[in-house]
Amino acid sequence: MTGREPTPVRPGRAARRWVTHPLTPALLLVVGVLGTAASGHVLTWAVIGALTGYTLSGSV
């Protein structure tokens, strides 16, 4: 150690460090799974409605 104070981390570097952290994708995946589980019934009806609309429009 040289006895000097460490250089402060600039905000841009701190944000880049968080975004490029290896656990960030896993954290986002967990948040997405929890959000999907909480609104699963809405997503189910949305998919059923979309498939019904696609079928009734004559696109099949």
mmCIF file as Biopython writes it, N, C-alpha, C and O atoms, coordinates in Angstrom:
data_model
#
loop_
_atom_site.group_PDB
_atom_site.id
_atom_site.type_symbol
_atom_site.label_atom_id
_atom_site.label_alt_id
_atom_site.label_comp_id
_atom_site.label_asym_id
_atom_site.label_entity_id
_atom_site.label_seq_id
_atom_site.pdbx_PDB_ins_code
_atom_site.Cartn_x
_atom_site.Cartn_y
_atom_site.Cartn_z
_atom_site.occupancy
_atom_site.B_iso_or_equiv
_atom_site.auth_seq_id
_atom_site.auth_asym_id
_atom_site.pdbx_PDB_model_num
ATOM 1   N N  . MET A ? 1  ? 0.843   -1.172  0.000   1.0 0.0 1  A 1 
ATOM 2   C CA . MET A ? 1  ? 0.000   0.000   0.000   1.0 0.0 1  A 1 
ATOM 3   C C  . MET A ? 1  ? 0.879   1.221   0.000   1.0 0.0 1  A 1 
ATOM 4   O O  . MET A ? 1  ? 1.897   1.285   0.689   1.0 0.0 1  A 1 
ATOM 5   N N  . THR A ? 2  ? 0.470   2.171   -0.774  1.0 0.0 2  A 1 
ATOM 6   C CA . THR A ? 2  ? 1.254   3.391   -0.881  1.0 0.0 2  A 1 
ATOM 7   C C  . THR A ? 2  ? 0.797   4.469   0.081   1.0 0.0 2  A 1 
ATOM 8   O O  . THR A ? 2  ? 1.466   5.494   0.211   1.0 0.0 2  A 1 
ATOM 9   N N  . GLY A ? 3  ? -0.331  4.265   0.763   1.0 0.0 3  A 1 
ATOM 10  C CA . GLY A ? 3  ? -0.817  5.259   1.696   1.0 0.0 3  A 1 
ATOM 11  C C  . GLY A ? 3  ? -1.739  6.275   1.044   1.0 0.0 3  A 1 
ATOM 12  O O  . GLY A ? 3  ? -2.263  7.162   1.717   1.0 0.0 3  A 1 
ATOM 13  N N  . ARG A ? 4  ? -1.939  6.152   -0.256  1.0 0.0 4  A 1 
ATOM 14  C CA . ARG A ? 4  ? -2.833  7.096   -0.931  1.0 0.0 4  A 1 
ATOM 15  C C  . ARG A ? 4  ? -4.275  6.631   -0.802  1.0 0.0 4  A 1 
ATOM 16  O O  . ARG A ? 4  ? -4.546  5.445   -0.616  1.0 0.0 4  A 1 
ATOM 17  N N  . GLU A ? 5  ? -5.195  7.586   -0.904  1.0 0.0 5  A 1 
ATOM 18  C CA . GLU A ? 5  ? -6.615  7.242   -0.882  1.0 0.0 5  A 1 
ATOM 19  C C  . GLU A ? 5  ? -7.004  6.630   -2.235  1.0 0.0 5  A 1 
ATOM 20  O O  . GLU A ? 5  ? -6.478  7.026   -3.275  1.0 0.0 5  A 1 
ATOM 21  N N  . PRO A ? 6  ? -7.915  5.677   -2.209  1.0 0.0 6  A 1 
ATOM 22  C CA . PRO A ? 6  ? -8.351  5.110   -3.482  1.0 0.0 6  A 1 
ATOM 23  C C  . PRO A ? 6  ? -9.118  6.150   -4.297  1.0 0.0 6  A 1 
ATOM 24  O O  . PRO A ? 6  ? -9.775  7.033   -3.746  1.0 0.0 6  A 1 
ATOM 25  N N  . THR A ? 7  ? -9.020  6.027   -5.591  1.0 0.0 7  A 1 
ATOM 26  C CA . THR A ? 7  ? -9.726  6.981   -6.447  1.0 0.0 7  A 1 
ATOM 27  C C  . THR A ? 7  ? -11.224 6.687   -6.391  1.0 0.0 7  A 1 
ATOM 28  O O  . THR A ? 7  ? -11.627 5.524   -6.397  1.0 0.0 7  A 1 
ATOM 29  N N  . PRO A ? 8  ? -12.042 7.721   -6.337  1.0 0.0 8  A 1 
ATOM 30  C CA . PRO A ? 8  ? -13.493 7.501   -6.278  1.0 0.0 8  A 1 
ATOM 31  C C  . PRO A ? 8  ? -14.003 6.912   -7.590  1.0 0.0 8  A 1 
ATOM 32  O O  . PRO A ? 8  ? -13.468 7.187   -8.664  1.0 0.0 8  A 1 
ATOM 33  N N  . VAL A ? 9  ? -15.031 6.109   -7.478  1.0 0.0 9  A 1 
ATOM 34  C CA . VAL A ? 9  ? -15.630 5.491   -8.658  1.0 0.0 9  A 1 
ATOM 35  C C  . VAL A ? 9  ? -16.639 6.463   -9.239  1.0 0.0 9  A 1 
ATOM 36  O O  . VAL A ? 9  ? -17.526 6.949   -8.537  1.0 0.0 9  A 1 
ATOM 37  N N  . ARG A ? 10 ? -16.497 6.741   -10.529 1.0 0.0 10 A 1 
ATOM 38  C CA . ARG A ? 10 ? -17.438 7.644   -11.193 1.0 0.0 10 A 1 
ATOM 39  C C  . ARG A ? 10 ? -18.767 6.930   -11.398 1.0 0.0 10 A 1 
ATOM 40  O O  . ARG A ? 10 ? -18.788 5.705   -11.518 1.0 0.0 10 A 1 
ATOM 41  N N  . PRO A ? 11 ? -19.885 7.668   -11.441 1.0 0.0 11 A 1 
ATOM 42  C CA . PRO A ? 11 ? -21.208 7.041   -11.588 1.0 0.0 11 A 1 
ATOM 43  C C  . PRO A ? 11 ? -21.329 6.189   -12.846 1.0 0.0 11 A 1 
ATOM 44  O O  . PRO A ? 11 ? -21.976 5.143   -12.812 1.0 0.0 11 A 1 
ATOM 45  N N  . GLY A ? 12 ? -20.736 6.600   -13.933 1.0 0.0 12 A 1 
ATOM 46  C CA . GLY A ? 12 ? -20.812 5.825   -15.168 1.0 0.0 12 A 1 
ATOM 47  C C  . GLY A ? 12 ? -20.156 4.463   -15.022 1.0 0.0 12 A 1 
ATOM 48  O O  . GLY A ? 12 ? -20.668 3.457   -15.515 1.0 0.0 12 A 1 
ATOM 49  N N  . ARG A ? 13 ? -19.045 4.441   -14.357 1.0 0.0 13 A 1 
ATOM 50  C CA . ARG A ? 13 ? -18.352 3.162   -14.159 1.0 0.0 13 A 1 
ATOM 51  C C  . ARG A ? 13 ? -19.126 2.249   -13.219 1.0 0.0 13 A 1 
ATOM 52  O O  . ARG A ? 13 ? -19.166 1.036   -13.422 1.0 0.0 13 A 1 
ATOM 53  N N  . ALA A ? 14 ? -19.739 2.824   -12.196 1.0 0.0 14 A 1 
ATOM 54  C CA . ALA A ? 14 ? -20.518 2.012   -11.253 1.0 0.0 14 A 1 
ATOM 55  C C  . ALA A ? 14 ? -21.719 1.398   -11.959 1.0 0.0 14 A 1 
ATOM 56  O O  . ALA A ? 14 ? -22.035 0.228   -11.740 1.0 0.0 14 A 1 
ATOM 57  N N  . ALA A ? 15 ? -22.393 2.179   -12.804 1.0 0.0 15 A 1 
ATOM 58  C CA . ALA A ? 15 ? -23.550 1.659   -13.540 1.0 0.0 15 A 1 
ATOM 59  C C  . ALA A ? 15 ? -23.113 0.572   -14.514 1.0 0.0 15 A 1 
ATOM 60  O O  . ALA A ? 15 ? -23.782 -0.453  -14.643 1.0 0.0 15 A 1 
ATOM 61  N N  . ARG A ? 16 ? -22.010 0.788   -15.190 1.0 0.0 16 A 1 
ATOM 62  C CA . ARG A ? 16 ? -21.514 -0.208  -16.143 1.0 0.0 16 A 1 
ATOM 63  C C  . ARG A ? 16 ? -21.118 -1.493  -15.415 1.0 0.0 16 A 1 
ATOM 64  O O  . ARG A ? 16 ? -21.322 -2.594  -15.928 1.0 0.0 16 A 1 
ATOM 65  N N  . ARG A ? 17 ? -20.557 -1.344  -14.230 1.0 0.0 17 A 1 
ATOM 66  C CA . ARG A ? 17 ? -20.163 -2.510  -13.455 1.0 0.0 17 A 1 
ATOM 67  C C  . ARG A ? 17 ? -21.396 -3.321  -13.053 1.0 0.0 17 A 1 
ATOM 68  O O  . ARG A ? 17 ? -21.364 -4.551  -13.081 1.0 0.0 17 A 1 
ATOM 69  N N  . TRP A ? 18 ? -22.490 -2.633  -12.676 1.0 0.0 18 A 1 
ATOM 70  C CA . TRP A ? 18 ? -23.714 -3.334  -12.284 1.0 0.0 18 A 1 
ATOM 71  C C  . TRP A ? 18 ? -24.353 -4.010  -13.486 1.0 0.0 18 A 1 
ATOM 72  O O  . TRP A ? 18 ? -24.802 -5.152  -13.381 1.0 0.0 18 A 1 
ATOM 73  N N  . VAL A ? 19 ? -24.403 -3.330  -14.625 1.0 0.0 19 A 1 
ATOM 74  C CA . VAL A ? 19 ? -25.046 -3.883  -15.821 1.0 0.0 19 A 1 
ATOM 75  C C  . VAL A ? 19 ? -24.283 -5.087  -16.350 1.0 0.0 19 A 1 
ATOM 76  O O  . VAL A ? 19 ? -24.894 -6.031  -16.851 1.0 0.0 19 A 1 
ATOM 77  N N  . THR A ? 20 ? -22.980 -5.072  -16.250 1.0 0.0 20 A 1 
ATOM 78  C CA . THR A ? 20 ? -22.175 -6.165  -16.795 1.0 0.0 20 A 1 
ATOM 79  C C  . THR A ? 20 ? -21.860 -7.239  -15.767 1.0 0.0 20 A 1 
ATOM 80  O O  . THR A ? 20 ? -21.079 -8.147  -16.051 1.0 0.0 20 A 1 
ATOM 81  N N  . HIS A ? 21 ? -22.440 -7.158  -14.594 1.0 0.0 21 A 1 
ATOM 82  C CA . HIS A ? 21 ? -22.203 -8.162  -13.556 1.0 0.0 21 A 1 
ATOM 83  C C  . HIS A ? 21 ? -22.791 -9.499  -14.005 1.0 0.0 21 A 1 
ATOM 84  O O  . HIS A ? 21 ? -23.877 -9.516  -14.583 1.0 0.0 21 A 1 
ATOM 85  N N  . PRO A ? 22 ? -22.115 -10.605 -13.760 1.0 0.0 22 A 1 
ATOM 86  C CA . PRO A ? 22 ? -22.603 -11.911 -14.225 1.0 0.0 22 A 1 
ATOM 87  C C  . PRO A ? 22 ? -23.953 -12.331 -13.654 1.0 0.0 22 A 1 
ATOM 88  O O  . PRO A ? 22 ? -24.648 -13.128 -14.283 1.0 0.0 22 A 1 
ATOM 89  N N  . LEU A ? 23 ? -24.345 -11.834 -12.504 1.0 0.0 23 A 1 
ATOM 90  C CA . LEU A ? 23 ? -25.619 -12.234 -11.912 1.0 0.0 23 A 1 
ATOM 91  C C  . LEU A ? 23 ? -26.796 -11.376 -12.384 1.0 0.0 23 A 1 
ATOM 92  O O  . LEU A ? 23 ? -27.942 -11.691 -12.063 1.0 0.0 23 A 1 
ATOM 93  N N  . THR A ? 24 ? -26.546 -10.311 -13.128 1.0 0.0 24 A 1 
ATOM 94  C CA . THR A ? 24 ? -27.623 -9.441  -13.580 1.0 0.0 24 A 1 
ATOM 95  C C  . THR A ? 24 ? -28.657 -10.181 -14.426 1.0 0.0 24 A 1 
ATOM 96  O O  . THR A ? 24 ? -29.848 -10.015 -14.165 1.0 0.0 24 A 1 
ATOM 97  N N  . PRO A ? 25 ? -28.278 -10.994 -15.431 1.0 0.0 25 A 1 
ATOM 98  C CA . PRO A ? 25 ? -29.303 -11.723 -16.192 1.0 0.0 25 A 1 
ATOM 99  C C  . PRO A ? 25 ? -30.135 -12.663 -15.323 1.0 0.0 25 A 1 
ATOM 100 O O  . PRO A ? 25 ? -31.340 -12.799 -15.535 1.0 0.0 25 A 1 
ATOM 101 N N  . ALA A ? 26 ? -29.506 -13.304 -14.358 1.0 0.0 26 A 1 
ATOM 102 C CA . ALA A ? 26 ? -30.244 -14.207 -13.474 1.0 0.0 26 A 1 
ATOM 103 C C  . ALA A ? 26 ? -31.239 -13.429 -12.631 1.0 0.0 26 A 1 
ATOM 104 O O  . ALA A ? 26 ? -32.367 -13.878 -12.427 1.0 0.0 26 A 1 
ATOM 105 N N  . LEU A ? 27 ? -30.833 -12.274 -12.142 1.0 0.0 27 A 1 
ATOM 106 C CA . LEU A ? 27 ? -31.733 -11.442 -11.350 1.0 0.0 27 A 1 
ATOM 107 C C  . LEU A ? 27 ? -32.920 -10.983 -12.190 1.0 0.0 27 A 1 
ATOM 108 O O  . LEU A ? 27 ? -34.057 -11.015 -11.720 1.0 0.0 27 A 1 
ATOM 109 N N  . LEU A ? 28 ? -32.670 -10.558 -13.424 1.0 0.0 28 A 1 
ATOM 110 C CA . LEU A ? 28 ? -33.754 -10.134 -14.303 1.0 0.0 28 A 1 
ATOM 111 C C  . LEU A ? 28 ? -34.682 -11.293 -14.639 1.0 0.0 28 A 1 
ATOM 112 O O  . LEU A ? 28 ? -35.893 -11.106 -14.751 1.0 0.0 28 A 1 
ATOM 113 N N  . LEU A ? 29 ? -34.130 -12.478 -14.799 1.0 0.0 29 A 1 
ATOM 114 C CA . LEU A ? 29 ? -34.947 -13.654 -15.081 1.0 0.0 29 A 1 
ATOM 115 C C  . LEU A ? 29 ? -35.853 -13.974 -13.898 1.0 0.0 29 A 1 
ATOM 116 O O  . LEU A ? 29 ? -37.030 -14.284 -14.084 1.0 0.0 29 A 1 
ATOM 117 N N  . VAL A ? 30 ? -35.320 -13.901 -12.695 1.0 0.0 30 A 1 
ATOM 118 C CA . VAL A ? 30 ? -36.118 -14.168 -11.500 1.0 0.0 30 A 1 
ATOM 119 C C  . VAL A ? 30 ? -37.248 -13.147 -11.372 1.0 0.0 30 A 1 
ATOM 120 O O  . VAL A ? 30 ? -38.381 -13.512 -11.058 1.0 0.0 30 A 1 
ATOM 121 N N  . VAL A ? 31 ? -36.948 -11.889 -11.611 1.0 0.0 31 A 1 
ATOM 122 C CA . VAL A ? 31 ? -37.978 -10.848 -11.546 1.0 0.0 31 A 1 
ATOM 123 C C  . VAL A ? 31 ? -39.052 -11.103 -12.599 1.0 0.0 31 A 1 
ATOM 124 O O  . VAL A ? 31 ? -40.242 -10.947 -12.321 1.0 0.0 31 A 1 
ATOM 125 N N  . GLY A ? 32 ? -38.641 -11.494 -13.805 1.0 0.0 32 A 1 
ATOM 126 C CA . GLY A ? 32 ? -39.603 -11.794 -14.856 1.0 0.0 32 A 1 
ATOM 127 C C  . GLY A ? 32 ? -40.478 -12.988 -14.523 1.0 0.0 32 A 1 
ATOM 128 O O  . GLY A ? 32 ? -41.681 -12.971 -14.782 1.0 0.0 32 A 1 
ATOM 129 N N  . VAL A ? 33 ? -39.889 -14.013 -13.958 1.0 0.0 33 A 1 
ATOM 130 C CA . VAL A ? 33 ? -40.659 -15.206 -13.580 1.0 0.0 33 A 1 
ATOM 131 C C  . VAL A ? 33 ? -41.669 -14.869 -12.489 1.0 0.0 33 A 1 
ATOM 132 O O  . VAL A ? 33 ? -42.820 -15.304 -12.546 1.0 0.0 33 A 1 
ATOM 133 N N  . LEU A ? 34 ? -41.244 -14.104 -11.507 1.0 0.0 34 A 1 
ATOM 134 C CA . LEU A ? 34 ? -42.172 -13.717 -10.437 1.0 0.0 34 A 1 
ATOM 135 C C  . LEU A ? 34 ? -43.299 -12.838 -10.968 1.0 0.0 34 A 1 
ATOM 136 O O  . LEU A ? 34 ? -44.448 -12.978 -10.549 1.0 0.0 34 A 1 
ATOM 137 N N  . GLY A ? 35 ? -42.976 -11.937 -11.883 1.0 0.0 35 A 1 
ATOM 138 C CA . GLY A ? 35 ? -44.012 -11.096 -12.482 1.0 0.0 35 A 1 
ATOM 139 C C  . GLY A ? 35 ? -44.984 -11.900 -13.320 1.0 0.0 35 A 1 
ATOM 140 O O  . GLY A ? 35 ? -46.186 -11.637 -13.308 1.0 0.0 35 A 1 
ATOM 141 N N  . THR A ? 36 ? -44.471 -12.880 -14.046 1.0 0.0 36 A 1 
ATOM 142 C CA . THR A ? 36 ? -45.333 -13.739 -14.853 1.0 0.0 36 A 1 
ATOM 143 C C  . THR A ? 36 ? -46.208 -14.609 -13.964 1.0 0.0 36 A 1 
ATOM 144 O O  . THR A ? 36 ? -47.388 -14.805 -14.257 1.0 0.0 36 A 1 
ATOM 145 N N  . ALA A ? 37 ? -45.655 -15.121 -12.903 1.0 0.0 37 A 1 
ATOM 146 C CA . ALA A ? 37 ? -46.443 -15.954 -11.994 1.0 0.0 37 A 1 
ATOM 147 C C  . ALA A ? 37 ? -47.553 -15.149 -11.334 1.0 0.0 37 A 1 
ATOM 148 O O  . ALA A ? 37 ? -48.643 -15.668 -11.092 1.0 0.0 37 A 1 
ATOM 149 N N  . ALA A ? 38 ? -47.280 -13.893 -11.045 1.0 0.0 38 A 1 
ATOM 150 C CA . ALA A ? 38 ? -48.288 -13.059 -10.404 1.0 0.0 38 A 1 
ATOM 151 C C  . ALA A ? 38 ? -49.421 -12.702 -11.357 1.0 0.0 38 A 1 
ATOM 152 O O  . ALA A ? 38 ? -50.557 -12.508 -10.923 1.0 0.0 38 A 1 
ATOM 153 N N  . SER A ? 39 ? -49.125 -12.615 -12.647 1.0 0.0 39 A 1 
ATOM 154 C CA . SER A ? 39 ? -50.163 -12.233 -13.613 1.0 0.0 39 A 1 
ATOM 155 C C  . SER A ? 39 ? -50.397 -13.354 -14.626 1.0 0.0 39 A 1 
ATOM 156 O O  . SER A ? 39 ? -50.716 -13.088 -15.785 1.0 0.0 39 A 1 
ATOM 157 N N  . GLY A ? 40 ? -50.242 -14.579 -14.202 1.0 0.0 40 A 1 
ATOM 158 C CA . GLY A ? 40 ? -50.388 -15.726 -15.100 1.0 0.0 40 A 1 
ATOM 159 C C  . GLY A ? 40 ? -51.773 -15.863 -15.682 1.0 0.0 40 A 1 
ATOM 160 O O  . GLY A ? 40 ? -51.924 -16.205 -16.855 1.0 0.0 40 A 1 
ATOM 161 N N  . HIS A ? 41 ? -52.798 -15.599 -14.873 1.0 0.0 41 A 1 
ATOM 162 C CA . HIS A ? 41 ? -54.156 -15.735 -15.381 1.0 0.0 41 A 1 
ATOM 163 C C  . HIS A ? 41 ? -54.438 -14.715 -16.480 1.0 0.0 41 A 1 
ATOM 164 O O  . HIS A ? 41 ? -55.136 -15.028 -17.444 1.0 0.0 41 A 1 
ATOM 165 N N  . VAL A ? 42 ? -53.912 -13.511 -16.352 1.0 0.0 42 A 1 
ATOM 166 C CA . VAL A ? 42 ? -54.101 -12.494 -17.384 1.0 0.0 42 A 1 
ATOM 167 C C  . VAL A ? 42 ? -53.377 -12.898 -18.661 1.0 0.0 42 A 1 
ATOM 168 O O  . VAL A ? 42 ? -53.918 -12.748 -19.756 1.0 0.0 42 A 1 
ATOM 169 N N  . LEU A ? 43 ? -52.157 -13.409 -18.527 1.0 0.0 43 A 1 
ATOM 170 C CA . LEU A ? 43 ? -51.402 -13.827 -19.700 1.0 0.0 43 A 1 
ATOM 171 C C  . LEU A ? 43 ? -52.064 -15.009 -20.398 1.0 0.0 43 A 1 
ATOM 172 O O  . LEU A ? 43 ? -52.043 -15.094 -21.626 1.0 0.0 43 A 1 
ATOM 173 N N  . THR A ? 44 ? -52.647 -15.914 -19.632 1.0 0.0 44 A 1 
ATOM 174 C CA . THR A ? 44 ? -53.332 -17.062 -20.225 1.0 0.0 44 A 1 
ATOM 175 C C  . THR A ? 44 ? -54.497 -16.596 -21.087 1.0 0.0 44 A 1 
ATOM 176 O O  . THR A ? 44 ? -54.649 -17.050 -22.222 1.0 0.0 44 A 1 
ATOM 177 N N  . TRP A ? 45 ? -55.325 -15.692 -20.557 1.0 0.0 45 A 1 
ATOM 178 C CA . TRP A ? 45 ? -56.463 -15.197 -21.330 1.0 0.0 45 A 1 
ATOM 179 C C  . TRP A ? 45 ? -55.998 -14.357 -22.519 1.0 0.0 45 A 1 
ATOM 180 O O  . TRP A ? 45 ? -56.667 -14.343 -23.552 1.0 0.0 45 A 1 
ATOM 181 N N  . ALA A ? 46 ? -54.894 -13.673 -22.401 1.0 0.0 46 A 1 
ATOM 182 C CA . ALA A ? 46 ? -54.372 -12.889 -23.522 1.0 0.0 46 A 1 
ATOM 183 C C  . ALA A ? 46 ? -53.945 -13.805 -24.657 1.0 0.0 46 A 1 
ATOM 184 O O  . ALA A ? 46 ? -54.212 -13.513 -25.823 1.0 0.0 46 A 1 
ATOM 185 N N  . VAL A ? 47 ? -53.289 -14.899 -24.331 1.0 0.0 47 A 1 
ATOM 186 C CA . VAL A ? 47 ? -52.857 -15.852 -25.363 1.0 0.0 47 A 1 
ATOM 187 C C  . VAL A ? 47 ? -54.060 -16.516 -26.006 1.0 0.0 47 A 1 
ATOM 188 O O  . VAL A ? 47 ? -54.112 -16.660 -27.227 1.0 0.0 47 A 1 
ATOM 189 N N  . ILE A ? 48 ? -55.029 -16.922 -25.191 1.0 0.0 48 A 1 
ATOM 190 C CA . ILE A ? 48 ? -56.233 -17.559 -25.739 1.0 0.0 48 A 1 
ATOM 191 C C  . ILE A ? 48 ? -56.972 -16.571 -26.648 1.0 0.0 48 A 1 
ATOM 192 O O  . ILE A ? 48 ? -57.421 -16.949 -27.730 1.0 0.0 48 A 1 
ATOM 193 N N  . GLY A ? 49 ? -57.098 -15.332 -26.227 1.0 0.0 49 A 1 
ATOM 194 C CA . GLY A ? 49 ? -57.765 -14.320 -27.046 1.0 0.0 49 A 1 
ATOM 195 C C  . GLY A ? 49 ? -57.024 -14.055 -28.341 1.0 0.0 49 A 1 
ATOM 196 O O  . GLY A ? 49 ? -57.649 -13.895 -29.389 1.0 0.0 49 A 1 
ATOM 197 N N  . ALA A ? 50 ? -55.717 -14.007 -28.287 1.0 0.0 50 A 1 
ATOM 198 C CA . ALA A ? 50 ? -54.932 -13.774 -29.493 1.0 0.0 50 A 1 
ATOM 199 C C  . ALA A ? 50 ? -55.070 -14.936 -30.469 1.0 0.0 50 A 1 
ATOM 200 O O  . ALA A ? 50 ? -55.213 -14.719 -31.672 1.0 0.0 50 A 1 
ATOM 201 N N  . LEU A ? 51 ? -55.027 -16.155 -29.966 1.0 0.0 51 A 1 
ATOM 202 C CA . LEU A ? 51 ? -55.178 -17.313 -30.842 1.0 0.0 51 A 1 
ATOM 203 C C  . LEU A ? 51 ? -56.584 -17.386 -31.431 1.0 0.0 51 A 1 
ATOM 204 O O  . LEU A ? 51 ? -56.755 -17.767 -32.589 1.0 0.0 51 A 1 
ATOM 205 N N  . THR A ? 52 ? -57.578 -17.027 -30.646 1.0 0.0 52 A 1 
ATOM 206 C CA . THR A ? 52 ? -58.956 -17.019 -31.150 1.0 0.0 52 A 1 
ATOM 207 C C  . THR A ? 52 ? -59.126 -15.965 -32.237 1.0 0.0 52 A 1 
ATOM 208 O O  . THR A ? 52 ? -59.722 -16.226 -33.281 1.0 0.0 52 A 1 
ATOM 209 N N  . GLY A ? 53 ? -58.606 -14.797 -31.986 1.0 0.0 53 A 1 
ATOM 210 C CA . GLY A ? 53 ? -58.685 -13.730 -32.992 1.0 0.0 53 A 1 
ATOM 211 C C  . GLY A ? 53 ? -57.964 -14.107 -34.270 1.0 0.0 53 A 1 
ATOM 212 O O  . GLY A ? 53 ? -58.449 -13.820 -35.364 1.0 0.0 53 A 1 
ATOM 213 N N  . TYR A ? 54 ? -56.840 -14.732 -34.149 1.0 0.0 54 A 1 
ATOM 214 C CA . TYR A ? 54 ? -56.070 -15.162 -35.310 1.0 0.0 54 A 1 
ATOM 215 C C  . TYR A ? 54 ? -56.854 -16.208 -36.108 1.0 0.0 54 A 1 
ATOM 216 O O  . TYR A ? 54 ? -56.871 -16.181 -37.338 1.0 0.0 54 A 1 
ATOM 217 N N  . THR A ? 55 ? -57.493 -17.120 -35.397 1.0 0.0 55 A 1 
ATOM 218 C CA . THR A ? 55 ? -58.268 -18.167 -36.055 1.0 0.0 55 A 1 
ATOM 219 C C  . THR A ? 55 ? -59.511 -17.596 -36.738 1.0 0.0 55 A 1 
ATOM 220 O O  . THR A ? 55 ? -59.816 -17.959 -37.874 1.0 0.0 55 A 1 
ATOM 221 N N  . LEU A ? 56 ? -60.223 -16.713 -36.058 1.0 0.0 56 A 1 
ATOM 222 C CA . LEU A ? 56 ? -61.456 -16.145 -36.602 1.0 0.0 56 A 1 
ATOM 223 C C  . LEU A ? 56 ? -61.210 -15.146 -37.732 1.0 0.0 56 A 1 
ATOM 224 O O  . LEU A ? 56 ? -62.110 -14.885 -38.530 1.0 0.0 56 A 1 
ATOM 225 N N  . SER A ? 57 ? -60.013 -14.590 -37.809 1.0 0.0 57 A 1 
ATOM 226 C CA . SER A ? 57 ? -59.737 -13.619 -38.862 1.0 0.0 57 A 1 
ATOM 227 C C  . SER A ? 57 ? -59.505 -14.278 -40.203 1.0 0.0 57 A 1 
ATOM 228 O O  . SER A ? 57 ? -59.393 -13.592 -41.219 1.0 0.0 57 A 1 
ATOM 229 N N  . GLY A ? 58 ? -59.432 -15.595 -40.224 1.0 0.0 58 A 1 
ATOM 230 C CA . GLY A ? 58 ? -59.209 -16.291 -41.483 1.0 0.0 58 A 1 
ATOM 231 C C  . GLY A ? 58 ? -57.740 -16.392 -41.840 1.0 0.0 58 A 1 
ATOM 232 O O  . GLY A ? 58 ? -57.411 -16.724 -42.979 1.0 0.0 58 A 1 
ATOM 233 N N  . SER A ? 59 ? -56.871 -16.122 -40.926 1.0 0.0 59 A 1 
ATOM 234 C CA . SER A ? 59 ? -55.446 -16.174 -41.199 1.0 0.0 59 A 1 
ATOM 235 C C  . SER A ? 59 ? -54.903 -17.594 -41.190 1.0 0.0 59 A 1 
ATOM 236 O O  . SER A ? 59 ? -53.762 -17.835 -41.586 1.0 0.0 59 A 1 
ATOM 237 N N  . VAL A ? 60 ? -55.723 -18.525 -40.740 1.0 0.0 60 A 1 
ATOM 238 C CA . VAL A ? 60 ? -55.238 -19.901 -40.635 1.0 0.0 60 A 1 
ATOM 239 C C  . VAL A ? 60 ? -55.502 -20.618 -41.934 1.0 0.0 60 A 1 
ATOM 240 O O  . VAL A ? 60 ? -55.172 -21.796 -42.067 1.0 0.0 60 A 1 
#
